[in-house]
Amino acid sequence: MKKKQLAGGLALLLGLGLAGTPALAVDGLEGDPQRGEGLTQTCVSCHQADGSGQNVPGGESWPRLAGLSEGYIARQLKDYQEGRRRNSTMAAFANMLDDQAVADVAAYYAQLPVTQAEGGDDVDDATLARGEELARRGDWNQYIVSCQSCHGPGNAGAGDVFPGIASQHAGYIAGQLRQWQEGERDNDPQGLMAAIAKRMSDEDIRAVSAWLARQRVTSAQGDTE
């Protein structure tokens, strides 16, 4: 019964379009990638000139932005500005941007080709198999919904709420899951990510982060190998 209730609740949540979340991060503004490129000089030290980010084992990793949804990037920048997502470095940079600049920066990164992720090379086959199970099928014994239930086919992203996590750095994925576990990040719609992360063990986090990092997204439209 609990499994059916959880599955039914998730279906209802998705079917309602995640009621209570704003439809657009920057309403009515069309981003210009050319203008956006000129605004990213302060971004490249962490996210790199090609938007590939950095995987820092044992430290703070910076996500790949290239090829993520334009709406998702804009939403995160607005969340940093308005305190719904907390990171002192990112908040400082985000608050340098007005709404049009947010839209422009998001448009620029969204049109870049997806880059290859790093991390996950030091795990064994059993750990990778567990990561694939969690990403593709979930673990109903632990009430863990599969990643692709929300993040879309191939975990390549679904709309402006659920980013592409395939070919995202392992260190970044693991870090965000731990932040949701510990209540340090809470800008997920309806607390969905926090609920899932809190059911995952350290080994689960390591496994799914490694497996997702090793997936190859071949275009910004989410095609996967």
GISULGI-V833409 format. One record per residue. RES is the residue in one letter. D_LAST is the distance of its C-alpha to the last C-alpha in whole Angstrom. Layout:
res->RES d_last->D_LAST
res->RES d_last->D_LAST
This chain:
res->M d_last->36
res->K d_last->35
res->K d_last->31
res->K d_last->32
res->Q d_last->33
res->L d_last->30
res->A d_last->28
res->G d_last->30
res->G d_last->31
res->L d_last->27
res->A d_last->27
res->L d_last->30
res->L d_last->29
res->L d_last->26
res->G d_last->28
res->L d_last->31
res->G d_last->28
res->L d_last->29
res->A d_last->33
res->G d_last->35
res->T d_last->32
res->P d_last->32
res->A d_last->31
res->L d_last->30
res->A d_last->30
res->V d_last->32
res->D d_last->34
res->G d_last->35
res->L d_last->34
res->E d_last->31
res->G d_last->29
res->D d_last->30
res->P d_last->27
res->Q d_last->30
res->R d_last->32
res->G d_last->29
res->E d_last->29
res->G d_last->32
res->L d_last->32
res->T d_last->30
res->Q d_last->32
res->T d_last->33
res->C d_last->29
res->V d_last->28
res->S d_last->30
res->C d_last->27
res->H d_last->24
res->Q d_last->24
res->A d_last->25
res->D d_last->21
res->G d_last->21
res->S d_last->19
res->G d_last->21
res->Q d_last->22
res->N d_last->22
res->V d_last->25
res->P d_last->26
res->G d_last->29
res->G d_last->29
res->E d_last->28
res->S d_last->25
res->W d_last->24
res->P d_last->21
res->R d_last->18
res->L d_last->19
res->A d_last->17
res->G d_last->16
res->L d_last->17
res->S d_last->19
res->E d_last->22
res->G d_last->24
res->Y d_last->23
res->I d_last->24
res->A d_last->27
res->R d_last->28
res->Q d_last->27
res->L d_last->30
res->K d_last->32
res->D d_last->32
res->Y d_last->33
res->Q d_last->36
res->E d_last->37
res->G d_last->37
res->R d_last->34
res->R d_last->32
res->R d_last->34
res->N d_last->33
res->S d_last->36
res->T d_last->34
res->M d_last->32
res->A d_last->35
res->A d_last->37
res->F d_last->34
res->A d_last->34
res->N d_last->37
res->M d_last->38
res->L d_last->36
res->D d_last->37
res->D d_last->36
res->Q d_last->35
res->A d_last->34
res->V d_last->31
res->A d_last->30
res->D d_last->30
res->V d_last->28
res->A d_last->25
res->A d_last->25
res->Y d_last->24
res->Y d_last->22
res->A d_last->20
res->Q d_last->19
res->L d_last->18
res->P d_last->15
res->V d_last->13
res->T d_last->13
res->Q d_last->12
res->A d_last->14
res->E d_last->17
res->G d_last->18
res->G d_last->17
res->D d_last->18
res->D d_last->21
res->V d_last->21
res->D d_last->21
res->D d_last->19
res->A d_last->21
res->T d_last->20
res->L d_last->17
res->A d_last->17
res->R d_last->19
res->G d_last->17
res->E d_last->14
res->E d_last->17
res->L d_last->18
res->A d_last->15
res->R d_last->15
res->R d_last->18
res->G d_last->21
res->D d_last->24
res->W d_last->27
res->N d_last->29
res->Q d_last->29
res->Y d_last->28
res->I d_last->25
res->V d_last->23
res->S d_last->19
res->C d_last->17
res->Q d_last->15
res->S d_last->19
res->C d_last->19
res->H d_last->16
res->G d_last->15
res->P d_last->12
res->G d_last->9
res->N d_last->12
res->A d_last->11
res->G d_last->15
res->A d_last->17
res->G d_last->20
res->D d_last->22
res->V d_last->23
res->F d_last->20
res->P d_last->18
res->G d_last->14
res->I d_last->14
res->A d_last->11
res->S d_last->11
res->Q d_last->14
res->H d_last->17
res->A d_last->18
res->G d_last->22
res->Y d_last->21
res->I d_last->20
res->A d_last->23
res->G d_last->25
res->Q d_last->25
res->L d_last->25
res->R d_last->28
res->Q d_last->29
res->W d_last->29
res->Q d_last->31
res->E d_last->33
res->G d_last->34
res->E d_last->33
res->R d_last->31
res->D d_last->32
res->N d_last->30
res->D d_last->28
res->P d_last->29
res->Q d_last->31
res->G d_last->31
res->L d_last->28
res->M d_last->26
res->A d_last->29
res->A d_last->30
res->I d_last->26
res->A d_last->26
res->K d_last->30
res->R d_last->29
res->M d_last->27
res->S d_last->28
res->D d_last->28
res->E d_last->25
res->D d_last->23
res->I d_last->23
res->R d_last->22
res->A d_last->20
res->V d_last->17
res->S d_last->18
res->A d_last->16
res->W d_last->13
res->L d_last->12
res->A d_last->13
res->R d_last->11
res->Q d_last->7
res->R d_last->6
res->V d_last->6
res->T d_last->7
res->S d_last->10
res->A d_last->13
res->Q d_last->13
res->G d_last->10
res->D d_last->7
res->T d_last->4
res->E d_last->0
